[in-house]
Amino acid sequence: MPIEIRQLRTIEAVLQHGSIAAAAQRLHLTQSALSHQLRGLENEFEIKIFDRDSGNNLRLSPAGERLYALAREVLPALRRTQEELRRLASGRGGRLRIAVECHTCFDWLTPAMDQFRASWPDVEMDIASGFQQDPVQLLRAYQADLAILSAPEALPGEIERHALFSYEVVALLSPRHPLAERPFLLPEDFLEETVITYPVEDRRLDLFREFLHPAGVQPWRRRQAELTVIILQLVASGQGIAALPAWAVSSYGDRGYVRALPLGPRGLWQNLEAATLQGQSEQPHLQAFLSEIRASASSELRGIRRL
């Protein structure tokens, strides 16, 4: 006979309430039924679960200690799962693990998550650790529920795309740079420049993929930095130029640390998308989170357009 959940609950109740009689009352069982459960477990494994001390009080035997350790491990997990299933059935619960391809997306993603939690407190939320080079693979491996994509390419058929918003990519220069007073930059302006980027492939950088490479332009020198704030500090100190989403740099421009210029006379605009496995977006909490992203971005971010 395998160890049963009801037997672990019985052991827990006896210890919590001090006697078999009190435990039986708490579990809405007769005392004989509860004793029968314990005897069945003792007979199956030829052990004793409880001993009595000199004051005739129940205490766990060594075997009982092991069973109680199992109860402390299993029963809380079982209760959490039961509660989660109830929340899922009510449509108010769920899980939302987010993978992010875009370095600067954390600037607006965290506030959007905070707003979402206020309305959906029963949804378990998490961000996959750090920047993800290929978040779609996390979706396909069921390690993420939502991916944020700044440079979406052809996606597998089981992946569903969700438009979020359009954003402007701007060139960033030191206010003292000779090009800083231009109304906009052209691809050839980058020929003699040091360009500061994140350490990712060119195809994942808007500046190269959509602006420089179509014009056949390769900058004189490349420099890489992991963090947005480091890129901005390098630009402000005159060590190169960069290109980032306007939302990520507006506060630095307001304070005069850097100068932001359009890329081309019409500016360079890109679309930000989310991705899920087919059918997952029908879940109420995921639909609500996508709506929160769009609403939060529209009200809080500069240099974006609703799609």
Secondary structure, 3 states (H helix, E strand, C coil): CCCCHHHHHHHHHHHHHCCHHHHHHHCCCCHHHHHHHHHHHHHHHCCCCEEECCCCCEEECHHHHHHHHHHHHHHHHHHHHHHHHHHHHHCCCEEEEEEECCHHHHHHHHHHHHHHHHHCCCEEEEECCCCCCCHHHHHHCCCCCEEEECCCCCCCCCEEEEEEEEEEEEEEECCCCCCCCCCCECHHHHCCCEEEECCCCHHHCHHHHHHHHHHCCCCCEEEECCCHHHHHHHHHCCCCEEEEEHHHHHHHHHCCCCEEEEECCCCEEEEEEEEEECCHHHCHHHHHHHHHHHHHHHHHCCCEEEC
